[in-house]
Amino acid sequence: MTAIETSLAGRMSKLGTETAFEVLARANALAAEGRDIINLGIGQPDFKTPDHGVEAAGKALRDGEHGYTPARGIPALREAVAADIERNRGVLIDPDTVLIVPGGKVTMFFAILMFGEAGAEVMYPNPGFPIYESVIRFSGATPVPIRLREENGFAFDADEVLASVTGKTRLIIINSPANPTGGVVPRAEIEKLVAGLEKYPRAAVMSDEIYSRMLYDGREHVSLLEFDSLRDRMILLDGWSKTYAMTGWRLGYSVWPASLIDQAERLAINCHSCVNAPTQFAGIAALEGPQDAADAMVEAFDARRRVIVTALNQIPGFRCVEPGGAFYAFPNIEGTGHDARALQDKLLNEAGVALIAGTSFGAMGEGFLRFSYANSTENIEAAIARIKDCLRDG
């Protein structure tokens, strides 16, 4: 360890990472060596941003939109977000409670830092998006897992969640549809949770709804914004990255209680000042323009979902519940005799298939792998064939 490393703040040792990017880097390195790699690891659509969004950004640049914007985001975009929430969630919100941010992670970072500190508890899904637990630990708070069980389709059990709430609980993080499992929480469980939380008025809630438009088989998205009893302590996380294939644009939004939006804006000013202007114009175009490209992408994911679930259940040692949303399958691989990380590495090194170990999403992900079906049907089928051959050969 160097002298400068010994000078780092102790909290830096608590900060985790997102293993999907590490696997992507290893997969890319193998590909650079000439290996044929099929990547079912990274969680981003394999579609392009709709043309009208790209054109709007280009026009903004040509029109001279090169300067700072308001820290909360340009008014026209915040109004477009409010209109979209009314259209898709049936909820009226004040555009002044919308904060435009450079990607969905910023919202979770702000929310966790706002409520997390030594002595506090923050509840989060496990297996779940790894940055939740990472930032909770970084904040000094104690992470309290909400276990997502295979037998429940990876939806939380409201009674279990409520049984874990204590007087120290400052924030509860909910994610439906979910990464990495594709689980969707039924309305009945959400209503039970909301009713139970009336006993704990000091516990804030962050609802990560970034996959809200990616639902299958007629499933309903239930937004926590719908519940008046939570509105004074509910933070919504959403954005453009998944629905509009805009991961690299780094554009997200959050909706805050009126009592917290000034605090969120202050964090934004200290952190990133504002979101770049042309990207915000692309966001307006995406929300207000034709939705056919977004709808077609979800239809394609649905078709791939059916292919991958059927194929995974034909691999000896695998079993896979059908995901209800997002673009991930999360098969149980305990029957293979391998732990999750070992099988992740084996399949990348020997079969040329990049996947993510369930343990990358928390300790409760042991025995599972995450497959992203944001890839072509042909690549999915080829990857499954390689996995079968690899496991058959030992």
KEKE-3310 file (N, C-alpha, C; in steps of 0.2 Angstrom, whole numbers, plus 5000, padded with zeros to 4 digits):
npx = (5004:5003:5009:5000:4988:4986:4982:4969:4951:4942:4930:4931:4934:4923:4916:4908:4907:4901:4899:4896:4902:4915:4915:4912:4923:4933:4927:4928:4942:4946:4939:4947:4958:4955:4945:4929:4916:4900:4890:4880:4879:4880:4869:4861:4850:4850:4847:4846:4845:4829:4827:4821:4824:4838:4839:4834:4843:4854:4849:4847:4860:4865:4857:4862:4862:4872:4875:4875:4861:4846:4848:4839:4834:4829:4814:4805:4807:4805:4792:4787:4791:4782:4770:4771:4771:4758:4751:4756:4756:4745:4745:4745:4758:4768:4778:4789:4794:4802:4818:4830:4843:4860:4859:4852:4858:4862:4851:4848:4860:4859:4847:4851:4862:4856:4848:4856:4867:4879:4872:4859:4847:4846:4835:4835:4833:4838:4843:4849:4851:4868:4873:4865:4868:4881:4882:4874:4883:4894:4888:4888:4877:4868:4866:4851:4844:4831:4824:4823:4814:4815:4804:4793:4793:4803:4797:4795:4790:4778:4775:4786:4795:4790:4791:4805:4807:4812:4814:4825:4825:4828:4826:4818:4821:4814:4812:4804:4798:4812:4830:4842:4833:4821:4809:4792:4782:4767:4751:4744:4754:4761:4751:4749:4761:4762:4751:4755:4766:4761:4763:4775:4780:4792:4800:4807:4804:4811:4807:4813:4810:4814:4812:4799:4791:4793:4786:4777:4765:4753:4755:4754:4760:4764:4765:4773:4770:4757:4751:4744:4747:4760:4766:4772:4785:4791:4802:4804:4813:4817:4820:4828:4836:4833:4820:4821:4833:4844:4856:4870:4868:4866:4855:4843:4828:4821:4808:4803:4797:4788:4794:4807:4813:4821:4833:4837:4840:4851:4860:4863:4868:4880:4886:4885:4881:4872:4863:4869:4864:4859:4856:4845:4836:4834:4828:4816:4810:4810:4800:4789:4787:4785:4781:4783:4795:4800:4790:4791:4803:4801:4792:4801:4810:4801:4798:4811:4813:4804:4811:4823:4820:4814:4824:4834:4829:4831:4844:4854:4854:4850:4837:4823:4813:4800:4803:4794:4796:4807:4823:4830:4835:4835:4842:4842:4856:4860:4860:4870:4882:4891:4897:4891:4900:4911:4905:4901:4914:4920:4911:4913:4927:4929:4918:4915:4905:4898:4892:4883:4887:4876:4880:4885:4875:4872:4873:4863:4861:4868:4870:4864:4863:4864:4856:4856:4844:4845:4849:4852:4841:4847:4860:4857:4852:4864:4873:4867:4868:4882:4884:4878:4886:4898:4896:4893:4905:4911)
npy = (4994:5011:5027:5037:5030:5026:5037:5039:5042:5033:5029:5026:5012:5006:5007:4999:4991:4989:4974:4970:4979:4975:4962:4965:4972:4961:4952:4960:4961:4948:4946:4955:4948:4939:4930:4923:4930:4930:4941:4941:4948:4963:4976:4983:4990:4983:4991:5006:5023:5031:5040:5053:5058:5058:5068:5079:5082:5086:5097:5105:5108:5114:5125:5133:5129:5128:5131:5132:5125:5126:5120:5110:5106:5109:5119:5115:5101:5096:5098:5090:5078:5077:5077:5065:5056:5058:5053:5039:5034:5039:5049:5065:5077:5090:5099:5106:5098:5089:5083:5083:5072:5066:5052:5037:5032:5043:5048:5037:5039:5052:5050:5040:5046:5057:5051:5041:5037:5035:5024:5024:5014:5007:4999:4987:4979:4962:4948:4962:4978:4982:4994:5000:4993:4996:5010:5013:5007:5016:5028:5026:5020:5006:4992:4984:4969:4966:4951:4943:4931:4916:4907:4916:4922:4931:4943:4954:4950:4958:4957:4951:4962:4972:4967:4969:4982:4995:5007:5013:5013:5023:5024:5015:5005:5001:4991:4988:4984:4972:4973:4961:4951:4952:4952:4956:4965:4961:4970:4968:4965:4977:4986:4981:4983:4997:5001:4995:5003:5015:5015:5019:5033:5040:5033:5035:5032:5025:5022:5013:5014:5011:5002:5002:5003:4990:4977:4961:4949:4955:4961:4972:4988:4995:5010:5018:5031:5032:5032:5041:5042:5040:5051:5062:5057:5050:5045:5045:5036:5036:5036:5038:5028:5014:5013:5020:5017:5024:5023:5028:5041:5047:5051:5055:5055:5061:5061:5071:5073:5088:5094:5090:5093:5105:5101:5091:5097:5105:5096:5092:5104:5105:5093:5090:5102:5104:5095:5091:5102:5098:5085:5085:5091:5080:5071:5077:5076:5062:5058:5065:5062:5050:5034:5022:5015:5012:5004:4993:4988:4983:4973:4965:4961:4953:4942:4937:4934:4923:4914:4912:4908:4896:4889:4890:4882:4869:4866:4855:4855:4868:4879:4890:4903:4912:4928:4943:4956:4969:4965:4953:4937:4925:4912:4898:4889:4879:4866:4862:4861:4870:4885:4902:4912:4905:4898:4908:4913:4901:4899:4911:4910:4897:4894:4906:4915:4928:4932:4936:4933:4929:4933:4945:4954:4954:4944:4936:4931:4920:4905:4908:4915:4930:4933:4943:4947:4956:4955:4948:4935:4925:4925:4923:4909:4903:4905:4898:4885:4884:4884:4872:4863:4866:4863:4849:4844:4845)
npz = (5000:4996:5002:5000:4998:5011:5017:5013:5016:5028:5024:5010:5009:5010:4999:4986:4970:4952:4946:4933:4924:4926:4921:4908:4904:4905:4895:4884:4883:4880:4868:4861:4859:4850:4853:4851:4858:4866:4873:4886:4898:4901:4905:4895:4882:4866:4856:4845:4850:4848:4832:4832:4845:4844:4833:4839:4849:4841:4834:4845:4848:4836:4837:4847:4860:4872:4885:4903:4912:4921:4938:4942:4930:4913:4911:4902:4900:4913:4914:4903:4909:4920:4913:4906:4917:4922:4911:4910:4923:4929:4938:4945:4946:4953:4942:4947:4957:4951:4947:4936:4931:4929:4924:4932:4943:4951:4957:4967:4974:4979:4987:4996:5003:5008:5018:5025:5038:5051:5063:5057:5048:5032:5020:5007:4991:4990:4981:4972:4963:4963:4967:4977:4990:4991:4991:5003:5013:5011:5015:5029:5035:5041:5031:5027:5022:5010:5007:4992:4985:4975:4975:4976:4964:4964:4969:4983:5000:5008:5022:5027:5024:5032:5045:5047:5048:5059:5072:5068:5055:5041:5027:5014:5000:4985:4971:4956:4940:4942:4943:4947:4943:4936:4942:4947:4957:4964:4964:4976:4986:4986:4991:5003:5009:5009:5017:5029:5032:5037:5050:5052:5050:5049:5040:5025:5007:4993:4977:4964:4948:4935:4925:4922:4910:4904:4904:4905:4898:4901:4914:4927:4930:4946:4953:4966:4968:4967:4979:4991:5004:5005:4998:5004:5008:4998:4985:4968:4956:4940:4922:4905:4900:4899:4893:4881:4876:4879:4886:4886:4885:4898:4906:4918:4929:4944:4956:4969:4987:4991:5002:5001:4989:4988:4995:4988:4976:4980:4983:4969:4964:4971:4966:4952:4945:4933:4921:4904:4891:4877:4878:4887:4878:4869:4878:4880:4867:4866:4876:4871:4858:4845:4851:4845:4843:4856:4860:4851:4854:4867:4863:4856:4866:4874:4866:4865:4879:4880:4873:4879:4892:4890:4885:4895:4905:4899:4901:4909:4927:4928:4933:4929:4933:4926:4921:4925:4920:4915:4907:4910:4914:4928:4932:4943:4947:4955:4954:4945:4953:4954:4961:4960:4956:4951:4941:4932:4929:4923:4912:4904:4901:4896:4887:4881:4884:4891:4907:4922:4939:4952:4965:4963:4965:4978:4993:4994:4981:4978:4970:4958:4941:4932:4917:4903:4891:4882:4869:4853:4847:4840:4845:4858:4857:4852:4863:4873:4868:4868:4882:4886:4880:4886:4900:4898:4895:4906)
capx = (5000:5007:5008:4994:4983:4985:4978:4962:4946:4940:4923:4932:4935:4916:4912:4909:4907:4896:4903:4894:4907:4921:4914:4912:4930:4936:4924:4931:4949:4946:4937:4953:4963:4952:4940:4922:4912:4893:4889:4873:4880:4879:4862:4858:4847:4855:4844:4848:4840:4825:4829:4819:4828:4845:4839:4832:4849:4858:4846:4849:4867:4865:4853:4866:4861:4878:4877:4872:4854:4844:4850:4833:4833:4825:4807:4801:4809:4802:4785:4786:4791:4776:4764:4772:4769:4751:4749:4757:4755:4739:4746:4747:4764:4771:4785:4794:4797:4806:4825:4834:4850:4864:4858:4848:4862:4863:4845:4849:4866:4857:4843:4854:4866:4851:4845:4860:4872:4880:4866:4853:4847:4843:4833:4836:4832:4844:4848:4847:4856:4873:4875:4861:4871:4887:4881:4872:4889:4898:4885:4889:4871:4868:4861:4846:4842:4825:4826:4819:4814:4813:4797:4789:4794:4807:4794:4796:4784:4776:4775:4794:4798:4787:4794:4812:4807:4813:4814:4831:4825:4827:4825:4817:4822:4810:4813:4799:4802:4818:4836:4844:4829:4815:4803:4787:4779:4760:4748:4742:4759:4763:4746:4750:4767:4760:4747:4759:4771:4758:4765:4782:4780:4799:4804:4806:4804:4814:4805:4816:4805:4817:4810:4792:4788:4795:4782:4775:4760:4748:4756:4753:4765:4761:4769:4772:4767:4749:4748:4744:4750:4767:4768:4777:4791:4792:4806:4803:4818:4816:4824:4827:4841:4831:4814:4822:4839:4848:4861:4876:4866:4866:4849:4837:4825:4818:4802:4804:4792:4790:4798:4814:4816:4827:4838:4840:4843:4857:4865:4864:4872:4887:4889:4886:4879:4866:4863:4870:4858:4857:4853:4839:4831:4833:4823:4809:4808:4808:4794:4783:4787:4782:4783:4783:4802:4800:4785:4794:4809:4798:4790:4807:4812:4796:4800:4818:4812:4801:4816:4828:4817:4813:4831:4838:4826:4833:4851:4854:4856:4847:4829:4822:4806:4798:4803:4788:4798:4814:4826:4834:4833:4839:4841:4845:4861:4863:4860:4876:4887:4896:4894:4889:4906:4915:4902:4902:4921:4920:4907:4917:4934:4929:4913:4915:4898:4898:4886:4885:4886:4871:4883:4887:4869:4871:4875:4857:4861:4872:4866:4860:4867:4860:4857:4853:4842:4845:4854:4848:4838:4852:4865:4855:4852:4871:4875:4864:4871:4889:4884:4877:4892:4904:4894:4893:4912:4914)
capy = (5000:5017:5032:5041:5026:5026:5044:5039:5042:5026:5027:5023:5005:5003:5008:4993:4992:4986:4969:4970:4982:4971:4957:4968:4973:4955:4950:4964:4959:4941:4948:4959:4943:4935:4925:4925:4931:4932:4945:4942:4951:4970:4977:4989:4988:4982:4995:5013:5028:5033:5045:5059:5060:5060:5074:5085:5084:5089:5103:5110:5110:5119:5131:5136:5127:5126:5134:5129:5124:5126:5114:5105:5104:5114:5118:5111:5094:5094:5098:5084:5072:5077:5075:5058:5052:5058:5048:5032:5032:5042:5053:5072:5079:5097:5099:5109:5093:5085:5084:5080:5070:5063:5045:5034:5031:5049:5048:5033:5041:5057:5048:5037:5051:5061:5048:5037:5040:5030:5023:5023:5008:5008:4993:4987:4972:4957:4951:4968:4982:4982:5001:5001:4991:5000:5017:5012:5006:5022:5033:5025:5017:4999:4990:4979:4966:4963:4945:4942:4923:4912:4904:4921:4925:4937:4949:4954:4948:4964:4955:4951:4969:4976:4964:4971:4990:4997:5014:5016:5013:5029:5023:5008:5005:4996:4990:4983:4978:4972:4971:4957:4946:4952:4951:4961:4965:4962:4976:4966:4966:4984:4989:4979:4987:5004:5001:4994:5009:5020:5015:5021:5039:5043:5030:5037:5026:5026:5017:5013:5011:5013:4997:5003:5001:4984:4972:4956:4945:4959:4963:4979:4992:4999:5015:5020:5038:5032:5031:5048:5041:5040:5056:5066:5054:5045:5047:5041:5035:5034:5040:5037:5024:5008:5013:5024:5014:5030:5022:5032:5049:5048:5056:5052:5060:5059:5065:5072:5077:5095:5096:5088:5095:5110:5098:5087:5102:5108:5091:5092:5110:5103:5087:5091:5108:5103:5090:5095:5104:5095:5078:5087:5091:5073:5068:5080:5072:5055:5058:5068:5060:5043:5029:5015:5012:5010:4998:4988:4985:4979:4967:4960:4958:4948:4936:4934:4931:4916:4909:4911:4904:4889:4886:4889:4876:4863:4865:4851:4859:4875:4880:4897:4906:4917:4935:4947:4963:4971:4961:4949:4930:4924:4905:4894:4885:4875:4859:4861:4859:4876:4891:4907:4916:4900:4896:4914:4913:4895:4900:4916:4908:4891:4894:4912:4918:4933:4932:4939:4929:4931:4936:4952:4957:4953:4938:4931:4929:4914:4900:4911:4919:4934:4933:4949:4945:4962:4953:4944:4928:4920:4925:4919:4902:4901:4905:4892:4879:4884:4882:4865:4859:4867:4859:4842:4842:4846)
capz = (5000:4995:5007:4998:5000:5019:5019:5011:5021:5029:5020:5003:5009:5011:4993:4981:4962:4949:4943:4926:4920:4926:4916:4901:4902:4903:4889:4878:4882:4877:4861:4857:4858:4844:4855:4849:4864:4866:4879:4889:4904:4902:4906:4891:4876:4860:4851:4845:4852:4842:4828:4834:4850:4841:4830:4844:4852:4836:4833:4851:4848:4831:4839:4852:4867:4874:4891:4909:4912:4929:4942:4942:4923:4909:4913:4897:4901:4919:4912:4899:4914:4923:4908:4905:4923:4922:4905:4911:4929:4931:4944:4944:4950:4951:4938:4952:4961:4947:4947:4930:4934:4924:4925:4937:4949:4954:4962:4972:4978:4983:4992:5002:5007:5012:5024:5028:5042:5056:5067:5053:5044:5025:5018:5000:4989:4989:4976:4969:4960:4968:4970:4983:4996:4991:4994:5010:5017:5010:5019:5036:5038:5041:5025:5029:5015:5009:5003:4986:4984:4969:4975:4975:4957:4966:4972:4990:5004:5012:5029:5029:5024:5038:5051:5047:5049:5066:5074:5065:5048:5038:5020:5011:4993:4982:4964:4952:4939:4946:4941:4942:4943:4932:4946:4947:4963:4963:4968:4983:4991:4987:4995:5010:5012:5010:5023:5035:5033:5040:5057:5052:5046:5048:5035:5018:5002:4986:4972:4958:4943:4928:4920:4922:4904:4902:4908:4900:4899:4904:4921:4929:4934:4951:4955:4973:4967:4967:4986:4994:5011:5005:4994:5008:5009:4993:4980:4962:4952:4933:4917:4898:4898:4897:4889:4875:4873:4880:4892:4886:4886:4905:4908:4922:4933:4950:4959:4977:4990:4990:5007:5000:4982:4988:4997:4982:4971:4983:4981:4962:4963:4974:4963:4944:4943:4929:4915:4898:4888:4871:4881:4889:4873:4867:4883:4878:4861:4868:4879:4868:4851:4844:4855:4842:4843:4862:4860:4847:4858:4872:4860:4854:4872:4876:4862:4867:4885:4880:4870:4884:4898:4888:4884:4901:4908:4896:4903:4916:4933:4928:4933:4928:4934:4921:4923:4923:4918:4913:4901:4913:4917:4934:4933:4948:4944:4961:4951:4942:4957:4954:4964:4955:4953:4948:4934:4928:4926:4918:4905:4900:4899:4892:4882:4878:4886:4897:4911:4929:4945:4956:4971:4961:4967:4985:4996:4993:4974:4977:4967:4952:4937:4928:4909:4900:4885:4877:4863:4847:4848:4837:4850:4864:4856:4852:4870:4877:4865:4871:4889:4887:4878:4891:4906:4897:4894:4913)
cpx = (5004:5005:5002:4988:4981:4982:4971:4957:4944:4934:4925:4933:4928:4913:4914:4909:4901:4900:4902:4899:4914:4921:4915:4919:4934:4934:4928:4938:4950:4944:4943:4958:4961:4947:4933:4918:4905:4892:4882:4874:4878:4871:4860:4855:4852:4851:4847:4843:4836:4828:4827:4822:4835:4845:4837:4839:4854:4855:4847:4856:4868:4862:4857:4865:4867:4880:4874:4865:4852:4846:4845:4832:4829:4818:4803:4802:4805:4794:4783:4786:4784:4770:4765:4770:4761:4748:4750:4756:4748:4739:4748:4753:4765:4778:4791:4797:4801:4813:4828:4841:4853:4864:4855:4852:4862:4857:4846:4855:4863:4852:4846:4859:4862:4849:4850:4866:4873:4874:4860:4853:4843:4841:4833:4835:4839:4841:4845:4852:4862:4875:4871:4865:4878:4887:4879:4878:4893:4895:4886:4883:4872:4863:4857:4843:4835:4825:4821:4819:4812:4806:4792:4789:4799:4804:4795:4789:4783:4777:4782:4797:4796:4790:4802:4812:4808:4813:4821:4831:4823:4825:4823:4817:4818:4811:4809:4797:4809:4824:4840:4839:4823:4809:4799:4783:4771:4757:4746:4748:4761:4758:4747:4756:4765:4756:4751:4764:4768:4760:4772:4783:4787:4803:4802:4807:4807:4811:4809:4812:4808:4815:4802:4788:4789:4792:4779:4769:4754:4749:4756:4758:4762:4766:4768:4770:4760:4747:4749:4747:4757:4770:4773:4783:4793:4796:4805:4810:4816:4820:4823:4831:4838:4825:4816:4830:4844:4853:4867:4874:4867:4861:4844:4833:4822:4812:4803:4798:4794:4794:4806:4817:4822:4833:4842:4843:4850:4862:4867:4869:4879:4890:4890:4884:4872:4868:4864:4864:4855:4854:4846:4833:4829:4828:4816:4806:4806:4802:4788:4782:4784:4785:4783:4790:4802:4796:4788:4800:4806:4795:4795:4809:4807:4797:4806:4817:4809:4806:4821:4826:4817:4820:4835:4835:4827:4840:4851:4857:4854:4839:4828:4815:4806:4799:4797:4790:4805:4817:4831:4831:4838:4839:4845:4850:4864:4864:4866:4882:4892:4893:4894:4895:4910:4912:4902:4909:4922:4917:4910:4923:4934:4924:4912:4908:4899:4892:4888:4883:4881:4874:4885:4881:4868:4872:4869:4856:4865:4867:4862:4865:4862:4862:4853:4850:4841:4850:4849:4846:4844:4858:4863:4855:4859:4874:4873:4867:4879:4889:4882:4883:4898:4902:4894:4900:4915:4917)
cpy = (5006:5022:5035:5037:5026:5032:5044:5039:5035:5024:5024:5015:5002:5003:5002:4995:4989:4980:4968:4973:4979:4965:4959:4969:4967:4952:4954:4962:4953:4942:4951:4954:4938:4930:4928:4925:4933:4935:4945:4944:4958:4971:4983:4986:4987:4986:5002:5017:5030:5039:5052:5062:5062:5067:5080:5087:5088:5096:5108:5112:5116:5126:5135:5135:5124:5128:5130:5129:5125:5119:5108:5102:5109:5113:5114:5103:5092:5094:5092:5078:5072:5075:5067:5053:5052:5053:5041:5029:5034:5046:5060:5074:5087:5096:5102:5104:5088:5087:5080:5079:5067:5055:5043:5034:5037:5050:5044:5036:5047:5055:5045:5041:5055:5058:5043:5040:5034:5030:5022:5016:5010:5001:4993:4980:4968:4950:4957:4972:4983:4989:5003:5000:4995:5007:5018:5012:5013:5027:5032:5021:5010:4996:4984:4976:4965:4957:4944:4934:4921:4910:4909:4925:4932:4943:4949:4952:4954:4962:4955:4958:4972:4974:4967:4979:4991:5005:5017:5016:5020:5029:5016:5009:4999:4996:4985:4987:4978:4970:4968:4952:4946:4952:4957:4960:4966:4968:4974:4967:4973:4988:4987:4982:4994:5005:5000:5000:5015:5021:5017:5027:5042:5039:5032:5031:5029:5021:5018:5010:5012:5008:4997:5001:4994:4978:4967:4952:4949:4961:4970:4982:4996:5004:5017:5028:5038:5033:5038:5048:5041:5047:5061:5063:5049:5048:5043:5041:5033:5038:5037:5031:5017:5009:5016:5022:5020:5029:5027:5039:5051:5053:5052:5057:5057:5064:5065:5074:5084:5098:5094:5090:5100:5106:5094:5092:5105:5102:5091:5098:5108:5097:5089:5097:5108:5098:5094:5096:5100:5088:5079:5088:5085:5070:5071:5076:5065:5054:5060:5066:5053:5038:5022:5012:5009:5003:4992:4984:4981:4972:4962:4957:4952:4942:4933:4931:4924:4911:4907:4907:4897:4885:4885:4883:4869:4862:4861:4855:4866:4874:4888:4899:4911:4924:4939:4954:4963:4967:4956:4942:4929:4917:4903:4889:4880:4868:4857:4859:4865:4881:4897:4910:4911:4898:4902:4914:4907:4897:4906:4913:4902:4891:4901:4916:4922:4933:4935:4935:4933:4935:4943:4957:4956:4946:4933:4929:4923:4909:4902:4914:4924:4934:4939:4946:4951:4961:4949:4937:4923:4920:4922:4912:4899:4900:4899:4885:4878:4882:4875:4861:4860:4863:4851:4840:4843:4852)
cpz = (5000:5001:5006:5000:5007:5021:5017:5017:5022:5025:5013:5003:5009:5004:4988:4974:4959:4944:4935:4922:4920:4921:4909:4899:4901:4897:4883:4877:4879:4869:4857:4856:4853:4846:4853:4856:4863:4873:4881:4896:4905:4901:4902:4885:4870:4854:4851:4848:4847:4839:4830:4840:4848:4838:4834:4847:4847:4835:4839:4850:4842:4833:4845:4859:4870:4881:4897:4908:4920:4932:4942:4935:4920:4911:4908:4898:4908:4918:4908:4904:4917:4919:4907:4911:4924:4917:4907:4918:4932:4937:4942:4949:4948:4948:4943:4956:4957:4947:4941:4933:4928:4925:4932:4944:4954:4959:4968:4977:4982:4989:4998:5006:5011:5019:5028:5032:5047:5061:5064:5050:5037:5022:5010:4998:4988:4987:4973:4966:4965:4971:4976:4989:4996:4994:5001:5014:5017:5015:5027:5039:5037:5035:5028:5023:5015:5004:4998:4984:4978:4969:4974:4968:4958:4967:4980:4994:5009:5020:5031:5029:5030:5044:5052:5048:5057:5066:5070:5058:5045:5030:5018:5003:4990:4974:4960:4946:4941:4942:4947:4940:4938:4936:4946:4953:4962:4967:4975:4988:4992:4992:5002:5013:5013:5016:5029:5037:5036:5048:5058:5048:5045:5043:5028:5013:4996:4982:4965:4952:4936:4923:4920:4916:4901:4906:4902:4903:4903:4911:4921:4932:4940:4954:4962:4973:4968:4974:4990:5001:5011:5001:4998:5010:5004:4987:4974:4958:4945:4928:4910:4896:4895:4892:4882:4873:4874:4886:4892:4886:4893:4907:4912:4925:4939:4952:4966:4980:4990:4996:5006:4994:4983:4991:4992:4977:4974:4982:4974:4961:4965:4969:4956:4941:4939:4924:4909:4894:4882:4873:4883:4884:4869:4872:4881:4872:4862:4871:4875:4861:4851:4848:4852:4843:4850:4863:4857:4851:4863:4869:4858:4861:4875:4872:4864:4874:4885:4877:4876:4890:4896:4888:4890:4905:4905:4898:4909:4921:4933:4930:4933:4929:4928:4923:4920:4920:4917:4907:4904:4915:4923:4936:4939:4945:4950:4958:4947:4946:4958:4958:4959:4952:4949:4941:4930:4925:4921:4911:4901:4897:4894:4886:4879:4878:4892:4901:4918:4935:4949:4962:4969:4963:4974:4987:4994:4985:4973:4975:4961:4948:4934:4921:4907:4893:4880:4872:4858:4849:4845:4842:4856:4863:4855:4859:4874:4874:4868:4878:4890:4885:4883:4898:4905:4897:4901:4914)
residu = (MET:THR:ALA:ILE:GLU:THR:SER:LEU:ALA:GLY:ARG:MET:SER:LYS:LEU:GLY:THR:GLU:THR:ALA:PHE:GLU:VAL:LEU:ALA:ARG:ALA:ASN:ALA:LEU:ALA:ALA:GLU:GLY:ARG:ASP:ILE:ILE:ASN:LEU:GLY:ILE:GLY:GLN:PRO:ASP:PHE:LYS:THR:PRO:ASP:HIS:GLY:VAL:GLU:ALA:ALA:GLY:LYS:ALA:LEU:ARG:ASP:GLY:GLU:HIS:GLY:TYR:THR:PRO:ALA:ARG:GLY:ILE:PRO:ALA:LEU:ARG:GLU:ALA:VAL:ALA:ALA:ASP:ILE:GLU:ARG:ASN:ARG:GLY:VAL:LEU:ILE:ASP:PRO:ASP:THR:VAL:LEU:ILE:VAL:PRO:GLY:GLY:LYS:VAL:THR:MET:PHE:PHE:ALA:ILE:LEU:MET:PHE:GLY:GLU:ALA:GLY:ALA:GLU:VAL:MET:TYR:PRO:ASN:PRO:GLY:PHE:PRO:ILE:TYR:GLU:SER:VAL:ILE:ARG:PHE:SER:GLY:ALA:THR:PRO:VAL:PRO:ILE:ARG:LEU:ARG:GLU:GLU:ASN:GLY:PHE:ALA:PHE:ASP:ALA:ASP:GLU:VAL:LEU:ALA:SER:VAL:THR:GLY:LYS:THR:ARG:LEU:ILE:ILE:ILE:ASN:SER:PRO:ALA:ASN:PRO:THR:GLY:GLY:VAL:VAL:PRO:ARG:ALA:GLU:ILE:GLU:LYS:LEU:VAL:ALA:GLY:LEU:GLU:LYS:TYR:PRO:ARG:ALA:ALA:VAL:MET:SER:ASP:GLU:ILE:TYR:SER:ARG:MET:LEU:TYR:ASP:GLY:ARG:GLU:HIS:VAL:SER:LEU:LEU:GLU:PHE:ASP:SER:LEU:ARG:ASP:ARG:MET:ILE:LEU:LEU:ASP:GLY:TRP:SER:LYS:THR:TYR:ALA:MET:THR:GLY:TRP:ARG:LEU:GLY:TYR:SER:VAL:TRP:PRO:ALA:SER:LEU:ILE:ASP:GLN:ALA:GLU:ARG:LEU:ALA:ILE:ASN:CYS:HIS:SER:CYS:VAL:ASN:ALA:PRO:THR:GLN:PHE:ALA:GLY:ILE:ALA:ALA:LEU:GLU:GLY:PRO:GLN:ASP:ALA:ALA:ASP:ALA:MET:VAL:GLU:ALA:PHE:ASP:ALA:ARG:ARG:ARG:VAL:ILE:VAL:THR:ALA:LEU:ASN:GLN:ILE:PRO:GLY:PHE:ARG:CYS:VAL:GLU:PRO:GLY:GLY:ALA:PHE:TYR:ALA:PHE:PRO:ASN:ILE:GLU:GLY:THR:GLY:HIS:ASP:ALA:ARG:ALA:LEU:GLN:ASP:LYS:LEU:LEU:ASN:GLU:ALA:GLY:VAL:ALA:LEU:ILE:ALA:GLY:THR:SER:PHE:GLY:ALA:MET:GLY:GLU:GLY:PHE:LEU:ARG:PHE:SER:TYR:ALA:ASN:SER:THR:GLU:ASN:ILE:GLU:ALA:ALA:ILE:ALA:ARG:ILE:LYS:ASP:CYS:LEU:ARG:ASP:GLY)
# end
